[in-house]
């Protein structure tokens, strides 16, 4: 069984973000039976829309390196604009593969996103545990 880049119960040093053990373990559980090189995980609140809001959609990309899955990116989306002109856009993007952190204010080295990530991850886990997301697992 492949693991999610964990060493001694903690995410490996591969990550430039403080990926938590619970988060890594939950992702690993989603992909434990996936064969192949990569998988995209989509977390959606089916009721989320531009008018009434809701929980932002999140996409997480994992790729296999030897016997471990590694997180390539974590992207949260939100609606920008309103009415007919509203469109989904990146709200927060932790691109581990490119070592960048992006918000509406620009693109920065990923280390500048550490504080944001430390707030984002437990919030996301809370929503996941509340069952607000429909999860779609798409292997390559």
TORKE-379101 format. One record per atom (N, C-alpha, C): x, y, z; residue number from 1; atom name; residue in three letters. Coordinates in nm, 2 decimals, decimal comma, m for minus. Each point is the difference from the previous one (the first is absolute). Layout:
<recs>
+--------+--------+--------+------+------+------+
:     xx :     yy :     zz : resi : name : resn :
+--------+--------+--------+------+------+------+
:      X :      Y :      Z :  NUM :   CA :  Ala :
...
+--------+--------+--------+------+------+------+
</recs>
This chain:
<recs>
+--------+--------+--------+------+------+------+
:     xx :     yy :     zz : resi : name : resn :
+--------+--------+--------+------+------+------+
:   0,08 :  m0,12 :   0,00 :    1 :    N :  Unk :
:  m0,08 :   0,12 :   0,00 :    1 :   CA :  Unk :
:   0,09 :   0,13 :   0,00 :    1 :    C :  Unk :
:  m0,03 :   0,09 :  m0,08 :    2 :    N :  Unk :
:   0,07 :   0,12 :  m0,01 :    2 :   CA :  Unk :
:  m0,04 :   0,09 :   0,11 :    2 :    C :  Unk :
:   0,10 :   0,08 :   0,05 :    3 :    N :  Unk :
:  m0,03 :   0,10 :   0,11 :    3 :   CA :  Unk :
:   0,01 :   0,14 :  m0,06 :    3 :    C :  Unk :
:  m0,05 :   0,10 :   0,08 :    4 :    N :  Unk :
:   0,01 :   0,14 :  m0,05 :    4 :   CA :  Unk :
:   0,12 :   0,06 :   0,07 :    4 :    C :  Unk :
:   0,12 :  m0,03 :  m0,06 :    5 :    N :  Unk :
:   0,12 :   0,06 :   0,04 :    5 :   CA :  Unk :
:   0,01 :   0,03 :   0,15 :    5 :    C :  Unk :
:  m0,02 :  m0,11 :   0,08 :    6 :    N :  Unk :
:   0,01 :   0,02 :   0,15 :    6 :   CA :  Unk :
:   0,13 :  m0,07 :   0,04 :    6 :    C :  Unk :
:   0,06 :   0,06 :   0,10 :    7 :    N :  Unk :
:   0,12 :  m0,07 :   0,07 :    7 :   CA :  Unk :
:  m0,02 :   0,02 :   0,14 :    7 :    C :  Unk :
:   0,01 :  m0,11 :   0,08 :    8 :    N :  Unk :
:  m0,01 :   0,00 :   0,14 :    8 :   CA :  Unk :
:  m0,13 :   0,07 :   0,05 :    8 :    C :  Unk :
:  m0,11 :  m0,03 :  m0,07 :    9 :    N :  Unk :
:  m0,13 :   0,06 :   0,04 :    9 :   CA :  Unk :
:  m0,02 :   0,14 :  m0,04 :    9 :    C :  Unk :
:   0,10 :   0,06 :  m0,07 :   10 :    N :  Unk :
:  m0,02 :   0,15 :  m0,04 :   10 :   CA :  Unk :
:   0,03 :   0,00 :  m0,15 :   10 :    C :  Unk :
:  m0,06 :   0,11 :  m0,06 :   11 :    N :  Unk :
:   0,03 :   0,02 :  m0,14 :   11 :   CA :  Unk :
:   0,15 :   0,01 :  m0,02 :   11 :    C :  Unk :
:   0,05 :  m0,05 :  m0,11 :   12 :    N :  Unk :
:   0,14 :   0,01 :  m0,03 :   12 :   CA :  Unk :
:   0,05 :   0,14 :  m0,02 :   12 :    C :  Unk :
:   0,13 :   0,01 :   0,00 :   13 :    N :  Unk :
:   0,07 :   0,13 :  m0,02 :   13 :   CA :  Unk :
:  m0,02 :   0,05 :  m0,14 :   13 :    C :  Unk :
:  m0,06 :  m0,08 :  m0,09 :   14 :    N :  Unk :
:  m0,02 :   0,04 :  m0,14 :   14 :   CA :  Unk :
:  m0,08 :   0,12 :   0,00 :   14 :    C :  Unk :
:  m0,09 :   0,02 :   0,09 :   15 :    N :  Unk :
:  m0,10 :   0,11 :  m0,01 :   15 :   CA :  Unk :
:   0,06 :   0,13 :   0,05 :   15 :    C :  Unk :
:  m0,03 :   0,11 :  m0,07 :   16 :    N :  Unk :
:   0,05 :   0,13 :   0,05 :   16 :   CA :  Unk :
:  m0,11 :   0,07 :   0,08 :   16 :    C :  Unk :
:  m0,11 :  m0,07 :   0,02 :   17 :    N :  Unk :
:  m0,11 :   0,04 :   0,09 :   17 :   CA :  Unk :
:  m0,02 :  m0,09 :   0,12 :   17 :    C :  Unk :
:  m0,05 :   0,05 :   0,11 :   18 :    N :  Unk :
:  m0,02 :  m0,08 :   0,12 :   18 :   CA :  Unk :
:  m0,12 :  m0,09 :  m0,02 :   18 :    C :  Unk :
:   0,01 :  m0,10 :  m0,08 :   19 :    N :  Unk :
:  m0,11 :  m0,10 :  m0,03 :   19 :   CA :  Unk :
:  m0,02 :  m0,08 :   0,13 :   19 :    C :  Unk :
:  m0,12 :   0,00 :   0,05 :   20 :    N :  Unk :
:  m0,03 :  m0,08 :   0,13 :   20 :   CA :  Unk :
:  m0,02 :  m0,14 :  m0,03 :   20 :    C :  Unk :
:   0,03 :  m0,08 :   0,11 :   21 :    N :  Unk :
:  m0,02 :  m0,15 :  m0,01 :   21 :   CA :  Unk :
:  m0,14 :  m0,04 :  m0,03 :   21 :    C :  Unk :
:  m0,10 :   0,06 :   0,06 :   22 :    N :  Unk :
:  m0,14 :  m0,03 :  m0,02 :   22 :   CA :  Unk :
:  m0,04 :   0,02 :  m0,14 :   22 :    C :  Unk :
:   0,04 :   0,12 :  m0,05 :   23 :    N :  Unk :
:  m0,03 :   0,03 :  m0,14 :   23 :   CA :  Unk :
:   0,06 :  m0,10 :  m0,10 :   23 :    C :  Unk :
:   0,13 :  m0,03 :   0,02 :   24 :    N :  Unk :
:   0,07 :  m0,09 :  m0,08 :   24 :   CA :  Unk :
:  m0,06 :  m0,14 :   0,00 :   24 :    C :  Unk :
:  m0,04 :  m0,05 :   0,12 :   25 :    N :  Unk :
:  m0,06 :  m0,13 :   0,02 :   25 :   CA :  Unk :
:  m0,13 :  m0,01 :  m0,07 :   25 :    C :  Unk :
:  m0,08 :   0,11 :   0,01 :   26 :    N :  Unk :
:  m0,13 :   0,00 :  m0,06 :   26 :   CA :  Unk :
:   0,01 :  m0,01 :  m0,16 :   26 :    C :  Unk :
:   0,10 :   0,08 :  m0,05 :   27 :    N :  Unk :
:   0,02 :  m0,01 :  m0,14 :   27 :   CA :  Unk :
:   0,05 :  m0,13 :  m0,05 :   27 :    C :  Unk :
:   0,09 :  m0,06 :   0,08 :   28 :    N :  Unk :
:   0,05 :  m0,13 :  m0,03 :   28 :   CA :  Unk :
:  m0,11 :  m0,11 :   0,00 :   28 :    C :  Unk :
:  m0,10 :   0,02 :   0,09 :   29 :    N :  Unk :
:  m0,11 :  m0,10 :   0,00 :   29 :   CA :  Unk :
:  m0,08 :   0,01 :  m0,13 :   29 :    C :  Unk :
:  m0,02 :   0,12 :  m0,05 :   30 :    N :  Unk :
:  m0,08 :   0,02 :  m0,13 :   30 :   CA :  Unk :
:   0,07 :  m0,06 :  m0,12 :   30 :    C :  Unk :
:   0,13 :  m0,01 :   0,00 :   31 :    N :  Unk :
:   0,07 :  m0,05 :  m0,11 :   31 :   CA :  Unk :
:   0,07 :  m0,14 :   0,02 :   31 :    C :  Unk :
:  m0,03 :  m0,07 :   0,11 :   32 :    N :  Unk :
:   0,07 :  m0,12 :   0,03 :   32 :   CA :  Unk :
:  m0,02 :  m0,11 :  m0,10 :   32 :    C :  Unk :
:  m0,11 :   0,00 :  m0,08 :   33 :    N :  Unk :
:  m0,02 :  m0,11 :  m0,10 :   33 :   CA :  Unk :
:   0,02 :   0,05 :  m0,14 :   33 :    C :  Unk :
:   0,06 :   0,12 :  m0,02 :   34 :    N :  Unk :
:   0,02 :   0,06 :  m0,13 :   34 :   CA :  Unk :
:   0,13 :  m0,05 :  m0,06 :   34 :    C :  Unk :
:   0,00 :  m0,05 :  m0,12 :   35 :    N :  Unk :
:   0,12 :  m0,03 :  m0,07 :   35 :   CA :  Unk :
:   0,03 :   0,11 :  m0,10 :   35 :    C :  Unk :
:   0,13 :   0,01 :  m0,04 :   36 :    N :  Unk :
:   0,03 :   0,10 :  m0,10 :   36 :   CA :  Unk :
:   0,08 :   0,11 :   0,06 :   36 :    C :  Unk :
:   0,03 :   0,10 :  m0,09 :   37 :    N :  Unk :
:   0,09 :   0,10 :   0,04 :   37 :   CA :  Unk :
:  m0,06 :   0,12 :   0,08 :   37 :    C :  Unk :
:  m0,12 :   0,04 :  m0,04 :   38 :    N :  Unk :
:  m0,06 :   0,12 :   0,07 :   38 :   CA :  Unk :
:  m0,15 :  m0,02 :   0,02 :   38 :    C :  Unk :
:  m0,04 :   0,09 :   0,09 :   39 :    N :  Unk :
:  m0,15 :   0,01 :   0,03 :   39 :   CA :  Unk :
:  m0,03 :   0,14 :   0,04 :   39 :    C :  Unk :
:  m0,12 :   0,04 :  m0,04 :   40 :    N :  Unk :
:  m0,05 :   0,13 :   0,04 :   40 :   CA :  Unk :
:  m0,12 :  m0,02 :   0,09 :   40 :    C :  Unk :
:   0,00 :   0,07 :   0,11 :   41 :    N :  Unk :
:  m0,11 :  m0,01 :   0,09 :   41 :   CA :  Unk :
:  m0,08 :   0,14 :   0,00 :   41 :    C :  Unk :
:  m0,13 :  m0,01 :  m0,02 :   42 :    N :  Unk :
:  m0,08 :   0,12 :   0,00 :   42 :   CA :  Unk :
:  m0,10 :  m0,01 :   0,11 :   42 :    C :  Unk :
:  m0,01 :   0,10 :   0,08 :   43 :    N :  Unk :
:  m0,09 :   0,02 :   0,12 :   43 :   CA :  Unk :
:  m0,09 :   0,11 :  m0,03 :   43 :    C :  Unk :
:  m0,13 :  m0,04 :  m0,01 :   44 :    N :  Unk :
:  m0,10 :   0,10 :  m0,04 :   44 :   CA :  Unk :
:  m0,12 :   0,00 :   0,10 :   44 :    C :  Unk :
:  m0,04 :   0,12 :   0,03 :   45 :    N :  Unk :
:  m0,13 :   0,03 :   0,07 :   45 :   CA :  Unk :
:  m0,10 :   0,02 :  m0,11 :   45 :    C :  Unk :
:  m0,09 :  m0,10 :  m0,02 :   46 :    N :  Unk :
:  m0,10 :   0,00 :  m0,11 :   46 :   CA :  Unk :
:  m0,09 :   0,13 :   0,00 :   46 :    C :  Unk :
:  m0,01 :   0,06 :   0,12 :   47 :    N :  Unk :
:  m0,09 :   0,12 :   0,01 :   47 :   CA :  Unk :
:   0,08 :   0,13 :  m0,02 :   47 :    C :  Unk :
:   0,13 :  m0,01 :  m0,01 :   48 :    N :  Unk :
:   0,08 :   0,13 :  m0,02 :   48 :   CA :  Unk :
:  m0,04 :   0,07 :  m0,13 :   48 :    C :  Unk :
:  m0,03 :   0,13 :   0,01 :   49 :    N :  Unk :
:  m0,02 :   0,07 :  m0,12 :   49 :   CA :  Unk :
:   0,03 :   0,15 :   0,02 :   49 :    C :  Unk :
:   0,00 :   0,08 :  m0,10 :   50 :    N :  Unk :
:   0,05 :   0,14 :   0,01 :   50 :   CA :  Unk :
:  m0,10 :   0,08 :   0,08 :   50 :    C :  Unk :
:  m0,13 :  m0,03 :   0,00 :   51 :    N :  Unk :
:  m0,10 :   0,08 :   0,07 :   51 :   CA :  Unk :
:   0,00 :  m0,03 :   0,15 :   51 :    C :  Unk :
:   0,00 :  m0,12 :   0,04 :   52 :    N :  Unk :
:  m0,02 :  m0,04 :   0,14 :   52 :   CA :  Unk :
:   0,12 :  m0,04 :   0,07 :   52 :    C :  Unk :
:   0,11 :  m0,02 :  m0,07 :   53 :    N :  Unk :
:   0,13 :  m0,04 :   0,06 :   53 :   CA :  Unk :
:   0,00 :  m0,15 :   0,04 :   53 :    C :  Unk :
:   0,07 :  m0,04 :   0,10 :   54 :    N :  Unk :
:   0,02 :  m0,14 :   0,04 :   54 :   CA :  Unk :
:   0,14 :  m0,02 :   0,02 :   54 :    C :  Unk :
:   0,04 :  m0,13 :   0,00 :   55 :    N :  Unk :
:   0,14 :  m0,04 :   0,02 :   55 :   CA :  Unk :
:   0,07 :  m0,01 :  m0,13 :   55 :    C :  Unk :
:   0,11 :   0,07 :  m0,01 :   56 :    N :  Unk :
:   0,08 :   0,01 :  m0,12 :   56 :   CA :  Unk :
:   0,05 :  m0,14 :  m0,05 :   56 :    C :  Unk :
:  m0,01 :  m0,02 :  m0,13 :   57 :    N :  Unk :
:   0,05 :  m0,12 :  m0,06 :   57 :   CA :  Unk :
:   0,16 :  m0,01 :   0,01 :   57 :    C :  Unk :
:   0,05 :  m0,12 :   0,02 :   58 :    N :  Unk :
:   0,14 :  m0,02 :   0,01 :   58 :   CA :  Unk :
:   0,04 :  m0,11 :  m0,09 :   58 :    C :  Unk :
:   0,12 :   0,02 :  m0,06 :   59 :    N :  Unk :
:   0,06 :  m0,11 :  m0,09 :   59 :   CA :  Unk :
:   0,14 :  m0,02 :   0,05 :   59 :    C :  Unk :
:   0,03 :  m0,13 :   0,02 :   60 :    N :  Unk :
:   0,13 :  m0,05 :   0,05 :   60 :   CA :  Unk :
:   0,05 :  m0,10 :  m0,11 :   60 :    C :  Unk :
:   0,12 :   0,03 :  m0,04 :   61 :    N :  Unk :
:   0,07 :  m0,09 :  m0,09 :   61 :   CA :  Unk :
:   0,11 :  m0,08 :   0,07 :   61 :    C :  Unk :
:   0,00 :  m0,13 :  m0,02 :   62 :    N :  Unk :
:   0,10 :  m0,09 :   0,06 :   62 :   CA :  Unk :
:   0,07 :  m0,08 :  m0,12 :   62 :    C :  Unk :
:   0,13 :  m0,02 :   0,02 :   63 :    N :  Unk :
:   0,07 :  m0,08 :  m0,10 :   63 :   CA :  Unk :
:   0,09 :  m0,10 :   0,08 :   63 :    C :  Unk :
:   0,01 :  m0,12 :  m0,06 :   64 :    N :  Unk :
:   0,07 :  m0,10 :   0,06 :   64 :   CA :  Unk :
:   0,15 :   0,01 :  m0,03 :   64 :    C :  Unk :
:   0,08 :  m0,01 :   0,10 :   65 :    N :  Unk :
:   0,15 :   0,00 :  m0,01 :   65 :   CA :  Unk :
:   0,04 :  m0,13 :   0,08 :   65 :    C :  Unk :
:   0,04 :  m0,10 :  m0,08 :   66 :    N :  Unk :
:   0,04 :  m0,13 :   0,05 :   66 :   CA :  Unk :
:  m0,13 :  m0,06 :   0,07 :   66 :    C :  Unk :
:   0,01 :  m0,02 :   0,13 :   67 :    N :  Unk :
:  m0,12 :  m0,06 :   0,07 :   67 :   CA :  Unk :
:  m0,08 :   0,10 :   0,08 :   67 :    C :  Unk :
:   0,03 :   0,13 :  m0,02 :   68 :    N :  Unk :
:  m0,07 :   0,10 :   0,08 :   68 :   CA :  Unk :
:  m0,07 :   0,10 :  m0,09 :   68 :    C :  Unk :
:  m0,11 :   0,04 :   0,05 :   69 :    N :  Unk :
:  m0,07 :   0,11 :  m0,07 :   69 :   CA :  Unk :
:   0,05 :   0,13 :   0,06 :   69 :    C :  Unk :
:   0,01 :   0,10 :  m0,09 :   70 :    N :  Unk :
:   0,05 :   0,14 :   0,04 :   70 :   CA :  Unk :
:  m0,11 :   0,10 :  m0,05 :   70 :    C :  Unk :
:  m0,02 :   0,10 :   0,09 :   71 :    N :  Unk :
:  m0,09 :   0,11 :  m0,04 :   71 :   CA :  Unk :
:   0,07 :   0,09 :  m0,10 :   71 :    C :  Unk :
:  m0,06 :   0,02 :  m0,11 :   72 :    N :  Unk :
:   0,06 :   0,10 :  m0,10 :   72 :   CA :  Unk :
:  m0,05 :   0,14 :   0,02 :   72 :    C :  Unk :
:  m0,14 :   0,01 :   0,02 :   73 :    N :  Unk :
:  m0,06 :   0,13 :   0,03 :   73 :   CA :  Unk :
:  m0,13 :  m0,02 :   0,07 :   73 :    C :  Unk :
:  m0,04 :   0,11 :   0,07 :   74 :    N :  Unk :
:  m0,12 :   0,01 :   0,07 :   74 :   CA :  Unk :
:  m0,06 :   0,13 :  m0,04 :   74 :    C :  Unk :
:  m0,12 :   0,00 :  m0,07 :   75 :    N :  Unk :
:  m0,05 :   0,12 :  m0,05 :   75 :   CA :  Unk :
:  m0,15 :   0,02 :   0,05 :   75 :    C :  Unk :
:  m0,03 :   0,11 :   0,06 :   76 :    N :  Unk :
:  m0,13 :   0,03 :   0,04 :   76 :   CA :  Unk :
:  m0,06 :   0,11 :  m0,09 :   76 :    C :  Unk :
:  m0,12 :  m0,02 :  m0,05 :   77 :    N :  Unk :
:  m0,07 :   0,09 :  m0,09 :   77 :   CA :  Unk :
:  m0,11 :   0,07 :   0,07 :   77 :    C :  Unk :
:  m0,04 :   0,12 :  m0,06 :   78 :    N :  Unk :
:  m0,11 :   0,07 :   0,04 :   78 :   CA :  Unk :
:  m0,06 :   0,08 :  m0,12 :   78 :    C :  Unk :
:  m0,13 :   0,04 :   0,02 :   79 :    N :  Unk :
:  m0,06 :   0,08 :  m0,11 :   79 :   CA :  Unk :
:   0,05 :   0,14 :   0,01 :   79 :    C :  Unk :
:   0,03 :   0,05 :  m0,11 :   80 :    N :  Unk :
:   0,04 :   0,14 :  m0,02 :   80 :   CA :  Unk :
:  m0,11 :   0,07 :  m0,08 :   80 :    C :  Unk :
:  m0,05 :   0,11 :   0,04 :   81 :    N :  Unk :
:  m0,11 :   0,07 :  m0,07 :   81 :   CA :  Unk :
:  m0,13 :  m0,05 :   0,05 :   81 :    C :  Unk :
:  m0,11 :   0,04 :  m0,07 :   82 :    N :  Unk :
:  m0,13 :  m0,04 :   0,04 :   82 :   CA :  Unk :
:  m0,09 :  m0,01 :  m0,12 :   82 :    C :  Unk :
:  m0,11 :  m0,06 :   0,03 :   83 :    N :  Unk :
:  m0,10 :  m0,03 :  m0,10 :   83 :   CA :  Unk :
:   0,05 :  m0,08 :  m0,12 :   83 :    C :  Unk :
:  m0,04 :   0,04 :  m0,12 :   84 :    N :  Unk :
:   0,03 :  m0,07 :  m0,12 :   84 :   CA :  Unk :
:   0,15 :   0,00 :  m0,02 :   84 :    C :  Unk :
:   0,08 :   0,10 :   0,05 :   85 :    N :  Unk :
:   0,14 :   0,02 :  m0,03 :   85 :   CA :  Unk :
:   0,09 :  m0,07 :   0,10 :   85 :    C :  Unk :
:  m0,06 :  m0,06 :   0,10 :   86 :    N :  Unk :
:   0,08 :  m0,07 :   0,11 :   86 :   CA :  Unk :
:   0,08 :  m0,12 :  m0,07 :   86 :    C :  Unk :
:   0,12 :  m0,02 :   0,05 :   87 :    N :  Unk :
:   0,08 :  m0,11 :  m0,05 :   87 :   CA :  Unk :
:   0,09 :  m0,05 :   0,11 :   87 :    C :  Unk :
:   0,03 :  m0,13 :  m0,01 :   88 :    N :  Unk :
:   0,09 :  m0,06 :   0,10 :   88 :   CA :  Unk :
:   0,14 :   0,04 :  m0,03 :   88 :    C :  Unk :
:   0,07 :   0,04 :   0,10 :   89 :    N :  Unk :
:   0,14 :   0,04 :  m0,01 :   89 :   CA :  Unk :
:   0,08 :  m0,05 :   0,12 :   89 :    C :  Unk :
:   0,13 :  m0,01 :  m0,02 :   90 :    N :  Unk :
:   0,09 :  m0,04 :   0,11 :   90 :   CA :  Unk :
:  m0,01 :   0,10 :   0,11 :   90 :    C :  Unk :
:  m0,03 :  m0,05 :   0,12 :   91 :    N :  Unk :
:   0,00 :   0,09 :   0,12 :   91 :   CA :  Unk :
:   0,14 :  m0,01 :   0,07 :   91 :    C :  Unk :
:   0,04 :  m0,13 :   0,02 :   92 :    N :  Unk :
:   0,13 :  m0,03 :   0,06 :   92 :   CA :  Unk :
:   0,06 :  m0,12 :  m0,07 :   92 :    C :  Unk :
:   0,13 :   0,01 :  m0,03 :   93 :    N :  Unk :
:   0,06 :  m0,11 :  m0,07 :   93 :   CA :  Unk :
:   0,14 :  m0,03 :   0,07 :   93 :    C :  Unk :
:   0,01 :  m0,12 :   0,05 :   94 :    N :  Unk :
:   0,13 :  m0,04 :   0,06 :   94 :   CA :  Unk :
:   0,06 :  m0,10 :  m0,11 :   94 :    C :  Unk :
:   0,09 :   0,05 :  m0,08 :   95 :    N :  Unk :
:   0,05 :  m0,08 :  m0,11 :   95 :   CA :  Unk :
:   0,14 :  m0,05 :   0,05 :   95 :    C :  Unk :
:   0,00 :  m0,12 :   0,06 :   96 :    N :  Unk :
:   0,12 :  m0,06 :   0,06 :   96 :   CA :  Unk :
:   0,10 :  m0,03 :  m0,11 :   96 :    C :  Unk :
:  m0,05 :  m0,05 :  m0,11 :   97 :    N :  Unk :
:   0,08 :  m0,04 :  m0,11 :   97 :   CA :  Unk :
:   0,08 :   0,11 :  m0,06 :   97 :    C :  Unk :
:  m0,06 :   0,12 :  m0,01 :   98 :    N :  Unk :
:   0,06 :   0,12 :  m0,05 :   98 :   CA :  Unk :
:   0,06 :   0,09 :   0,11 :   98 :    C :  Unk :
:  m0,02 :  m0,04 :   0,13 :   99 :    N :  Unk :
:   0,05 :   0,08 :   0,11 :   99 :   CA :  Unk :
:  m0,06 :   0,14 :   0,00 :   99 :    C :  Unk :
:  m0,13 :   0,01 :  m0,03 :  100 :    N :  Unk :
:  m0,06 :   0,13 :   0,01 :  100 :   CA :  Unk :
:  m0,13 :   0,00 :   0,08 :  100 :    C :  Unk :
:  m0,04 :   0,12 :   0,05 :  101 :    N :  Unk :
:  m0,12 :   0,02 :   0,07 :  101 :   CA :  Unk :
:  m0,07 :   0,12 :  m0,07 :  101 :    C :  Unk :
:  m0,13 :  m0,02 :  m0,04 :  102 :    N :  Unk :
:  m0,06 :   0,10 :  m0,07 :  102 :   CA :  Unk :
:  m0,14 :   0,04 :   0,06 :  102 :    C :  Unk :
:  m0,02 :   0,13 :   0,01 :  103 :    N :  Unk :
:  m0,13 :   0,05 :   0,04 :  103 :   CA :  Unk :
:  m0,04 :   0,11 :  m0,10 :  103 :    C :  Unk :
:  m0,11 :   0,07 :   0,02 :  104 :    N :  Unk :
:  m0,05 :   0,11 :  m0,08 :  104 :   CA :  Unk :
:   0,11 :   0,11 :   0,00 :  104 :    C :  Unk :
:   0,09 :   0,00 :   0,10 :  105 :    N :  Unk :
:   0,09 :   0,11 :   0,01 :  105 :   CA :  Unk :
:   0,13 :  m0,03 :  m0,08 :  105 :    C :  Unk :
:   0,02 :  m0,12 :  m0,05 :  106 :    N :  Unk :
:   0,11 :  m0,03 :  m0,08 :  106 :   CA :  Unk :
:   0,06 :  m0,14 :   0,03 :  106 :    C :  Unk :
:   0,11 :  m0,03 :  m0,06 :  107 :    N :  Unk :
:   0,07 :  m0,13 :   0,01 :  107 :   CA :  Unk :
:   0,13 :   0,03 :   0,07 :  107 :    C :  Unk :
:   0,03 :  m0,09 :   0,10 :  108 :    N :  Unk :
:   0,11 :   0,02 :   0,09 :  108 :   CA :  Unk :
:   0,07 :  m0,14 :   0,02 :  108 :    C :  Unk :
:   0,12 :   0,01 :   0,06 :  109 :    N :  Unk :
:   0,07 :  m0,13 :   0,04 :  109 :   CA :  Unk :
:  m0,09 :  m0,07 :   0,10 :  109 :    C :  Unk :
:  m0,01 :  m0,13 :  m0,01 :  110 :    N :  Unk :
:  m0,09 :  m0,08 :   0,09 :  110 :   CA :  Unk :
:   0,02 :   0,03 :   0,15 :  110 :    C :  Unk :
:   0,12 :   0,03 :   0,04 :  111 :    N :  Unk :
:   0,03 :   0,02 :   0,14 :  111 :   CA :  Unk :
:  m0,08 :   0,11 :   0,06 :  111 :    C :  Unk :
:  m0,04 :   0,10 :  m0,09 :  112 :    N :  Unk :
:  m0,08 :   0,11 :   0,05 :  112 :   CA :  Unk :
:  m0,15 :  m0,04 :   0,03 :  112 :    C :  Unk :
:  m0,04 :  m0,12 :  m0,05 :  113 :    N :  Unk :
:  m0,13 :  m0,06 :   0,03 :  113 :   CA :  Unk :
:  m0,01 :  m0,09 :   0,12 :  113 :    C :  Unk :
:   0,11 :  m0,01 :   0,08 :  114 :    N :  Unk :
:  m0,01 :  m0,09 :   0,11 :  114 :   CA :  Unk :
:  m0,11 :   0,04 :   0,10 :  114 :    C :  Unk :
:   0,00 :   0,12 :   0,04 :  115 :    N :  Unk :
:  m0,10 :   0,05 :   0,10 :  115 :   CA :  Unk :
:  m0,14 :  m0,03 :  m0,06 :  115 :    C :  Unk :
:  m0,03 :   0,03 :  m0,12 :  116 :    N :  Unk :
:  m0,13 :  m0,02 :  m0,06 :  116 :   CA :  Unk :
:  m0,03 :  m0,15 :   0,00 :  116 :    C :  Unk :
:   0,10 :  m0,08 :  m0,04 :  117 :    N :  Unk :
:  m0,03 :  m0,14 :   0,00 :  117 :   CA :  Unk :
:  m0,03 :  m0,06 :   0,14 :  117 :    C :  Unk :
:   0,06 :   0,05 :   0,10 :  118 :    N :  Unk :
:  m0,03 :  m0,04 :   0,14 :  118 :   CA :  Unk :
:  m0,14 :   0,03 :   0,04 :  118 :    C :  Unk :
:  m0,06 :   0,10 :  m0,06 :  119 :    N :  Unk :
:  m0,14 :   0,03 :   0,03 :  119 :   CA :  Unk :
:  m0,09 :  m0,08 :  m0,09 :  119 :    C :  Unk :
:   0,04 :  m0,01 :  m0,13 :  120 :    N :  Unk :
:  m0,08 :  m0,07 :  m0,10 :  120 :   CA :  Unk :
:  m0,02 :  m0,14 :   0,03 :  120 :    C :  Unk :
:   0,10 :  m0,08 :   0,03 :  121 :    N :  Unk :
:  m0,01 :  m0,14 :   0,02 :  121 :   CA :  Unk :
:  m0,10 :  m0,05 :   0,10 :  121 :    C :  Unk :
:   0,01 :   0,06 :   0,13 :  122 :    N :  Unk :
:  m0,10 :  m0,05 :   0,10 :  122 :   CA :  Unk :
:  m0,14 :   0,04 :  m0,04 :  122 :    C :  Unk :
:  m0,02 :   0,12 :  m0,06 :  123 :    N :  Unk :
:  m0,13 :   0,04 :  m0,05 :  123 :   CA :  Unk :
:  m0,06 :  m0,10 :  m0,10 :  123 :    C :  Unk :
:   0,09 :  m0,04 :  m0,10 :  124 :    N :  Unk :
:  m0,04 :  m0,09 :  m0,10 :  124 :   CA :  Unk :
:  m0,04 :  m0,14 :   0,06 :  124 :    C :  Unk :
:   0,09 :  m0,04 :   0,09 :  125 :    N :  Unk :
:  m0,03 :  m0,13 :   0,07 :  125 :   CA :  Unk :
:  m0,13 :   0,00 :   0,07 :  125 :    C :  Unk :
:  m0,03 :   0,11 :   0,07 :  126 :    N :  Unk :
:  m0,13 :   0,02 :   0,07 :  126 :   CA :  Unk :
:  m0,12 :  m0,02 :  m0,10 :  126 :    C :  Unk :
:   0,01 :   0,07 :  m0,11 :  127 :    N :  Unk :
:  m0,11 :  m0,01 :  m0,10 :  127 :   CA :  Unk :
:  m0,01 :  m0,14 :  m0,06 :  127 :    C :  Unk :
:   0,11 :  m0,07 :  m0,02 :  128 :    N :  Unk :
:   0,00 :  m0,13 :  m0,05 :  128 :   CA :  Unk :
:  m0,06 :  m0,10 :   0,10 :  128 :    C :  Unk :
:   0,03 :   0,02 :   0,13 :  129 :    N :  Unk :
:  m0,05 :  m0,09 :   0,10 :  129 :   CA :  Unk :
:  m0,15 :   0,03 :   0,02 :  129 :    C :  Unk :
:  m0,05 :   0,12 :  m0,03 :  130 :    N :  Unk :
:  m0,14 :   0,04 :   0,02 :  130 :   CA :  Unk :
:  m0,08 :  m0,07 :  m0,12 :  130 :    C :  Unk :
:   0,07 :  m0,04 :  m0,10 :  131 :    N :  Unk :
:  m0,07 :  m0,07 :  m0,11 :  131 :   CA :  Unk :
:  m0,06 :   0,10 :  m0,10 :  131 :    C :  Unk :
:   0,05 :   0,12 :  m0,01 :  132 :    N :  Unk :
:  m0,05 :   0,10 :  m0,10 :  132 :   CA :  Unk :
:   0,04 :  m0,02 :  m0,14 :  132 :    C :  Unk :
:   0,10 :  m0,09 :  m0,02 :  133 :    N :  Unk :
:   0,06 :  m0,01 :  m0,14 :  133 :   CA :  Unk :
:  m0,05 :  m0,13 :  m0,06 :  133 :    C :  Unk :
:  m0,03 :   0,00 :  m0,13 :  134 :    N :  Unk :
:   0,00 :  m0,11 :  m0,09 :  134 :   CA :  Unk :
:   0,14 :  m0,02 :  m0,05 :  134 :    C :  Unk :
:   0,06 :  m0,12 :   0,01 :  135 :    N :  Unk :
:   0,14 :  m0,02 :  m0,04 :  135 :   CA :  Unk :
:   0,00 :  m0,08 :  m0,12 :  135 :    C :  Unk :
:   0,07 :   0,05 :  m0,10 :  136 :    N :  Unk :
:   0,02 :  m0,07 :  m0,13 :  136 :   CA :  Unk :
:   0,15 :  m0,03 :  m0,01 :  136 :    C :  Unk :
:   0,03 :  m0,13 :  m0,02 :  137 :    N :  Unk :
:   0,14 :  m0,05 :  m0,02 :  137 :   CA :  Unk :
:   0,02 :  m0,04 :  m0,14 :  137 :    C :  Unk :
:   0,09 :   0,07 :  m0,07 :  138 :    N :  Unk :
:   0,02 :  m0,02 :  m0,15 :  138 :   CA :  Unk :
:   0,14 :  m0,04 :  m0,02 :  138 :    C :  Unk :
:   0,03 :  m0,14 :  m0,02 :  139 :    N :  Unk :
:   0,14 :  m0,04 :  m0,03 :  139 :   CA :  Unk :
:   0,03 :   0,03 :  m0,14 :  139 :    C :  Unk :
:   0,13 :   0,01 :  m0,03 :  140 :    N :  Unk :
:   0,05 :   0,02 :  m0,13 :  140 :   CA :  Unk :
:   0,01 :  m0,14 :  m0,07 :  140 :    C :  Unk :
+--------+--------+--------+------+------+------+
</recs>
